[in-house]
């Protein structure tokens, strides 16, 4: 998991261990020394025990190819963001990485993250900052291989259907259309209206050009 909210997973580990003693946890984006500085004594003891038994890894900078391999081999990817009412540090990028690798996702129930899957039929959400709820969600998913496989397929489908290039470009073009309608100058200034129209058309033409290139392959 990424470093935002990673300590929530640390606190959830003892609960998960009671049911799944062999699970390996990999923290990406923070090293062991950094982790020790953030954790309380009881949590430090938990991590030291996990590392000694080789069931916990801390990785900082790793090549993209290695990251892709780790995500592909992982059953669950966790985005345990803790915002405390602030949006800062709540990037959904790691969730998109999980989804495109078919990794089953568990994320904090932050509005910005729920927007990715409002139906909650692909991503499992847990109460922000609650390690016990996170542990329960992890245990529930790990308890069913069928559910994990189904969610993995749904993850790939979600990223392919909702977050592909076509959908994003159409959303952007739609946004430009809304801007044109909302900012129609009252004095019918051709220069103002023409500039916005041109911007929208340029994006549309660029998109159509990309489509033509893709058809060649």
N, C-alpha and C positions, 0 to 999 in steps of 0.2 A: 504494500500500500504506500501511497505517497506520504509526505511528512505532515501535511495538515491534519491535525486531529489524531495522529498516530498513537498518542498515549491512551486514547479511548480503547483501542484494540489491546494495548498492553494490559489494561485493567480488566478486559474481557477474557483474556487467556486462561486464568485459573478456572473460570466457569466452563469454558470450552473443553479444557483438559479433562474434566471429570467424565465427559462423555466420549471425547475423541482424543485419547492420549498420544496418538501418533501423528497428528496434523503438524505440518511444518509451516511456520509463519515467516514471510519475507517482507522486510520493510525497505522500501526504495526511496532514496533521497536523503537519508540521514545515517551517519555512522554510529558505532557503538559509544564512543566517547561523548558525542553530542547528546545521545539518548540519555546517558547517565546524568548529564547536567540538568535535564528536564524532569527526571523522575524522582519520586519520593523513595525512601529507603526500602519500604516493602515492595515497591514496583521494581527497584533495582535488583532486589533479591530474586524476583520472579524472572527477570530477563537473564541474569547471570546463570540461573538454573537451566533456562531454556537453551542458552548458548552452549553450556557444558554438555547437554544431552544432544546437541546438534539439531535442535528442532526450531531454531530461530536464527535468521540471517539479517544483517544490516548492510545494505548496499547503497553507495552514494552515486557517483557518476559511472554509468555503464553505457557501452555502445548501444545504439538503437537496435542492432541485430540481436544483441543479448537480451535486451528488454523484451523484444518481440518473442523470443524463445521462452522467457520466464512466464509471460502472460499467457502464451499458448498452452503451457503445461500447468497453469494454475486453475484450480476449480472455482475459486471465488476471488473477486477483486473488491477491496473495501475502500470507499471514499467517506471517511468518518469526519468530515469537516465540522469544526466547531466555530460558529461565527459570533455567538453571544450578541445577536441582534445586529451584527455588522456584515456587510456583503464582502468586505475585503478578504482575500484569500479563499474565495469560494469558486475558483475556476472549475468548470466541469470537464476540462480537457482529459483528465485521467480516466473519467468515466467513458469517454469516447474511445480511448485506447483499450479499455477493458472490452467494450462492446464489439469493436471491430476484430478482436481476437477470439470472440465467442466465449469470453470469460463471464461467468455469472456475477452480477453486480449487487452489492449491498451498499447503500448510501444513506447519509443523514437526511432526515425529513425536512430539509431546508427548501423553502419555496422555489428558489432558483434551480435546485436539483430535481425537484418533483416535476418541474416543467418539461424535463427531458422525457418523462414517461408518466403523464398525469393519470393514466388508467392503472398504474402500478402493477401491470401484468407481466412486466419484464424485469424491472428493477425492484428489489426488495428494500423498503425504507425502514429505518429504525429511528427511535427518538434521539434527537441531537444530544450528544454528550452523555448518553446513558449506556455504560458498558454492559450492564445486565441485559438490556433489551437487544443490544448488538449480539451478545453471546447467544441469546435465544434464537435470533434470526439465523446465525451461522449454524447452530446445531440443527435447526429445522431443515435447512437446505442440505446439509451433509448427511442427513438421515435418509435421504431418498435419491438414489442414483438416477431414477427416472425423471425426477423433477429437475435435477442438475442438467441432465441431457436436454430436456425440453427448454429450460431457460437459456441454455447455451445457443440453441437454434434460434430462439426468439431474439437473443441479443444480436446475432448476425442479421436477422431479418429487420430489426428496428433500425440499425445503422444503415442498412441498404435502402430501406423504403423512406425513412424520414429524414436522414441526414446525409443524403447523397448530393452530388454537385448540382444536379438538375433542380432538386427541391430548394437548395439554398439560392440558386440564381433566380428562380421564379419568385422566391420570397423577396429578394432584393429588388427585382423589377417591380413587384407589387408595391413595395415601399416607395419607390420612386414615383409610381403612378399616384399614390396617395399624396405625396409631397406636391406634385403638380396640381392636383385638385385643390388642396388646402392652401397653396400659396399662389393661386391665380391672381396676378396683380389687378387691382381695381382700375388702374389707368390703362389696362391693356398694353403694357409695355412689351413690345415684341422682343427686345433684347433680353428682358428678364425671363419671359416665358420660353423663348427660344433656347436659352442656356439650359434650363431644367430639362426641356424636352430632349435636347441634344445629349445630355448626360445619360438619360434613361435609354435612349436609342443606342448610344455607344456601348453600354453594358449589354443590351440585347444583341447587338451585332457581334460583340465579342463572344457571347455565349453560343450564338449560332455557329460562329467560326470554330469554336472548340468542338461542337457536335459534329461538324463536317470532318474534322481531323480524326475524331474517334471512330467514325464510320469506316475509315480506311483500314482499320486493324481488325 
